[in-house]
């Protein structure tokens, strides 16, 4: 008997790794990345002059750095705990040996013009348990502009610590740097004419500004992995970061499923004016319900308008499928179809449902309902296996999971050491009777479909590309 000849194996590619942030470098001044032998400090500052210091226990040195928006003849560094001058330089850095560590220390960096102080910034530090110097917890990550990047990181990166969106692309600097891995100092850093904010990285229908505003993952089209794409959830008033489920009113579902063919045809006619009658109107089906089955009783196609209101979302689509109970043989629709996701296109909306039989997934037989936008016509286009066909299957396997490894050893192209996973499915193909089987994966990158009653390997292949 011919078995299923192909099995779709999909690998989901991981997101691109974020850009290396200053917190990933041992030269960083953020507290999380400081090696055991070192500690770091940030500063008190005005808008023009901003200073910080880094202390190394290994070399017993204080390394001062600062950023100044104004010009200066020189800069003078004071230790305010003993009113001594540590040094005066013309550049924006100063390093000096330092061993006189006290509990709380304050240093001052002064801008000098014409011999007089012309602006200043304070660096607050305290003694750590390990004998080094660090800043107070409240100052460790000062973020003056509230953009998600601390001031010291902004200076390292080259962004403006006083401006949340340095490049003006509509995205906060921190979101660009840590989440998107785009360049927060370039408006268009993705190699296109679109700004980073207007770009839709994973092509899910939401640009990066919309991803930021909605809290969604710009590298995952379904952030909460509930089957509803982020754009679909946003545009339909759903929460894209909280898993949603289709909650069905069972009583209503069963009442719809009990409709007979005449009832369904009556619903179809309500889409048109009262004076229109017949089987065809403007080339589109109004009353007729057409369907066909193959030799094994599979439903090949079904086209009709078969719901009493427009299909606007997945819940409406599921209710419309319930209306076909008398034609498709669904005995308990609230348990037999599980929504797996929509496809939103400019020409149509398509809603996918996995077919379940007594808790077992019918593999490769996703039912999908298509609603065409130009005329509202509705079609059930995929295969559906009626319940009376599935009732012919013995869903109690005689081959146990303990037998699977021996079967794999006898049939695998490369001898496996273990089975990575095994799942029980109902397999079906247009050319054969459906059967109960296992899908297994070995540690040698092979998969096999195994009949759960005979132990026959009905299909096998590799999960990697040669």
N, C-alpha and C positions, 0 to 999 in steps of 0.2 A: 504493500500500500504506500502510495506517495505521501510523504510527510512534509511538514513545513520546511520550505527550502531556504528560508532566510530569516535571520533574526537581527533586528535593528539594535545595534549596540552604540549608545551615545556616551561620549566622554565630555563632561562639562569642563571647559578650560578655566583655570584659576585666574583671578584678577592680576593685573600687573602689580608688582610690588611697589609700595610707596617709595617716594624719593628718600634718600638718607637724610634724616633730620639731624640738627645739631645734637639732639639728645642721644644719637647713636655714636657719637664721637667721644673719645677720651679727652679731647681738648675742649669739650663743651663746658659751659659755666652753669648748666642746670644741675640741680641737686641729684636727680636720679642717676646721672651718668658719671658722677665723680668717683674715681677709683678709691679703694680703701685708704691709700696713702695720701689722698688729697681731699680738700674741701673747697667750696667756692662761695662767693658773695656777690650780691647785686647791690645797687646803690639807691640812695635817696637823691632825687634830681629835680631840677627845674626843666622847663621846656627846651632850653637852649643847650645846656651842658648836662650830659648824662655819663656817670662813671660807675665802674664796678671793679672788683678785685678778685683774684684767684690766688689761693694759698696752697703751696705744695709742701707737705710734710717731708717728702723725700729730699728736697733740696733746701728746705727751710727758707723759701723765698716768697715774697709778696709780689704779685704781678698785677699792676694797675693798668686799666684801659679805660678810655673814655671817648665819647662822641660829642663834638661841639658844632653847633649850627652857626657859630660866629667865628671871626678871626681872632687870633691871639699872638702876642709876642712870645709868650711862653706859658708853662703851666707849673704850679707849685703844689707839692703834696705834703700835707701835714698829718702827723699823728696827734690827734686832739687829746688823747689820754695823758700825754706828758708835755704837750705844747712844743713839740720839736718838729723841725722841717726835715722830711725824709729826702727831699731832692727837688730840683727844678729842671725841666726839660722843655724843648721846643716841639717835640713830636707828641703823639697822642698815646704813648705807652711809657710805663716806668716800672722797672723791676729792681727790688732791693733785698738784701739779706734781712731776715727778720726772725728773732727768737723770743722777743719780749711779749709773749701771749698772755692776755688777761681775760677775765670773764666777759666783759663787754667792751668793745673797742669801736671808736668812730674815727674815720679818716676823712679828710677834706681835700678835694681837688679844686684849685682856684685857677681861673683864667686871668692872666696878667697882661695888662696893656699899659704902657707908659710907666711901668714900675708899680702900678696899683692893681689891687684885685678888682676884676670886672666880671663877676659871676662865679658861682661855686656850686659844687655838688658834694653830697655826703655819702660815704660808704659805711654802712653799719655791719659789724661782725661780732660774733661771740665765740667763746671757747667751746669746742666740742668734747664729747666724752673721750675721744681718742687723742686729745691734745692738740687738735688743729684749730683752724678758724673757719667759721661758716656764718651765713647770714641768718636772721630770724626767720622762722617759718612763714610769717605773714608777708615777708618780702621776697621769698624764694622765686616766685613766679609773677612778678609784677607785670601786668598787661595793661598799659596805660590806655590803649585805644580799644580794648576789649574784643580783639579780633581772633583770639585763640592762640596767638604767638606771644610769648613773654618778650619783654623789651630787649633783653640781651640777644635772644635768638633773632629778633627782627634786625638788629644791627649786624649780626653775623651774616644773615641772608641778604641784606640790602634793602629790606622793606622799610617803610616809614612807620616808626613806633607810635606816631601820633595820628595815623590815618588807617582806619580799618581795612580799606580796600585800596592798596597802593596803586595798582594798575588800572583801576576804574572799570573792571569787567563785571561788576555786580556780585563778586564773590569775596568773602572775608579772606584775608591773607592766610589765617590758620587753616581754614577749610581747604584752600588750594594746596597748601604745603603738605599738610598731614594726611588729608583724605583723597584729594584728586591727584596729587603728585604733579600738578602743573606749576608753572613759574609765576609766583605772585607779583613779580615786577614786570611781567610782559602781558599785555592784554590778550594777545593771540599767540599762545605758546604751543599750539597743537599742530602747527604746520598747515593751517587753513586760514581763510579770510574771516571766519567766524571767531568771535571772542571766546575765551575759555568759559564764560558764563552761558553763552548761547549754544555751545557744543553739547551734543548728546553722545557721550562716550560709548555706551553699550547699546545705543539705538533702541531704547525702550519707549520712546515717546515723551520723555521728560528731559529737558535740557538741564545743565548743571545748576543753574539758578533755581529751577523748580525742585531739583533733588535736594539742594540745601534747604530751601524753605519748608519742604515736607519731611525732612529728616531721613530720606531714603538713601540707599547705598548706590552711588553712581556707577559701580561696577557690577551690580546685580539687578537685573530687570524685575525681580520679584524679591524685594528686600525681606519680607516676612515669610517667604516660601510657603504661601498658602494656596498657590495655584492661580491667583489673580495678579497679573502684571501691575507694577507700580502705577503706570499711567492710567490703566483701567480703574484702579481703586481711587486715584486722585480725581479723575473726571466723573466718577459715579458717587462721590461723597463718602467713600469708604476710608478706612485707616490703613495706609500702606505699610506701616511698621508694626501692626498687630495682626496676627493670623485671623482670618475670617473664615466662617463656614456658612454654607447655605442651610439655613434653618427652615425646614419644610413643615407646614401644617398638615399632619398626616391625614386628618379627617377630610380636609379639602383635596388633598392629593388623591385619596381613595375615591372620592366622589367624582373627580374629573376622570380618573382611570375607568370608572364604571360606565362612562358614556358609550353609546353605541354609534354605529357608522352614521345613522341619520342625524344624531345630535352633532357630530363633528362636521357634517356637511352644512348643517344649519349655522354653525359658528363661522364656517368659511364664507358663507353668503353675506354675513354681516359686514364684511370688508367693503362691500359694494353697495351702490344705491338700490333702493327697493325695486325700481323698475327694470333692473338688469337680471336676466335669468339665463339659464342654459349652462352648458359645460365649459364654455370658453368665453373670456372677455379680454379684449386687447392682447390676445395671445397668451394670457396667463391662466392657470388653472383656478377655478373658483369652487366648484362642487366636488369634482372627481378626486378620489384618492386612488392613486396608482401604486401598485407594489408588485414585487416579484420575488420568488425564492428559487434556490438552486435545488439539486437533487437531494441534498442533505437537510433541507428545510431552513437554510439561512435566508434571512431577509436581505436581498441585494440592494433594493432602493425603495424609497417612499417619498413622494413629492405631494405637497398639499399645503393649504393654509389650515392649520388645525388648532388654533387657540382663539379664545374669545376676546383677546386684546393684543396690541402690538408687543413683540418680544423686545424688551429693552435691556434685560440683564440675564444673568445665569439662572436666577430663580424662575423667571418667566419661562426660560428655555426648558427647564426641568419640568415645570408644570405642563408645558405643551407636549412633552414626551409622555407624560402620564395619560394624556388624552388618547394615546394610541394603544392603550392596554389591550383592547379587544383585537387589535391587528398584530401586535408583536408578542403577545403572550407573557407580558410582565405580570407575575403573580403578586408581587409585593414591591411596588416601585420605590418605596421609601428606602428599601434596603438593596436594590439591585443596580442602581446607577449612582456613581460618585463623581461629582464635578472635579475635573482635573485641570481646567484652565481655559481662558478664552483666547481667540486670535482676532484682534481688532484691525480691520483693513479699511481703506477708503471706499471699497466697493461692497463689503459685507462684514457682518459680525458672525463669528463662528464660536460655538460653545462645545467643548469636549467633555465627554463623560466616560469614565471607565465602567465596563460591565462587570458586575460581581455576581457570582452564583454560589450561594451558601457559604459566603465568606472567602471564596477563592476567585482571584482575578482571572478573567478571560483574556489571555495574552493576545496582543496584537488586534484586539477588537474594540478599539475606542469608538464609541458612538459620537458623532458630531452633528450638531444642528446648525444650519446656515441660514441667516436672515439677510437677504439682499437689500441694500439700502435704496436702490433706485425705485423699487416698487413694493418693498415689504414682503415679497414672496418668501416662503419658508420651505426649506428642504431638509430631510433627513437623508444624508448622502452616503453614509458609511454602512458597513455590514452590521447586522444585528442578529444574534442567535436567539430565537424564541425560547421560552422556558421549556416547552415540550421537547425541544431538541436537547437541551442541557439535561433534562430529566433522564435521558438515556445513559448518562455517564455515571459510572460508579466512582464516587468521590472518596472512597476509602482505599488508599494505596496498599498494594501487597508488597511492593518493593519499599523497604524501610530506608531511612537515612544511613543506617549502619551498612547497608549494601552498596551505597553509592560509591564509596572509595574503591571497592573491588572492581566495580564496573568501569570506573575511570582508569584504573591501572591496566585493564585489559584493552581499552580502546583509545587511550590518549596518544597523541603523536609524540609527546615528551613526557616521560614518567614523572607523575606528580608526587610530591611528598605529603600534601594535604589538600583538602577541599576548602577553599576560602569561604564560599557561601553556597547555600542551596535553598531554593524556593519552589513551592508547589504551585503550579498554574494549571488552567485549562487551556490547552493549545488547540487552535482551530485553523483550518485553511479551506478555501473554497472547494478544493478538490478532494476533501476527505471528511470523514466523521470526526468530530471533536474528541479529544482524549485527555486524560489526566496525566501530567508529567512533571518532572523536576527540571529546573534550570540550575545547573551547577557551574561554578567557576573554580578552576584549580590555581595553585600557586605558580604554574607555568604559563599563565596568561592564555588559558584555553577555556572555552565554554562548551557545555554539552546539554542537549535536551534528551531526557531519558524517560521513556514510557513508565509510568508509576505502577503498571500492572505486569508488563512483560519484561522490563529491564532493558528493552531494545534502545540503542542510541539512535534517535531519529534525526538529529542534526548536531553538528559540532563545527567549531572554528576557533580562530584566534581573536583575542581582544586587543591586539596591538597591530600596528601597521608595519609591514616588512620594510 
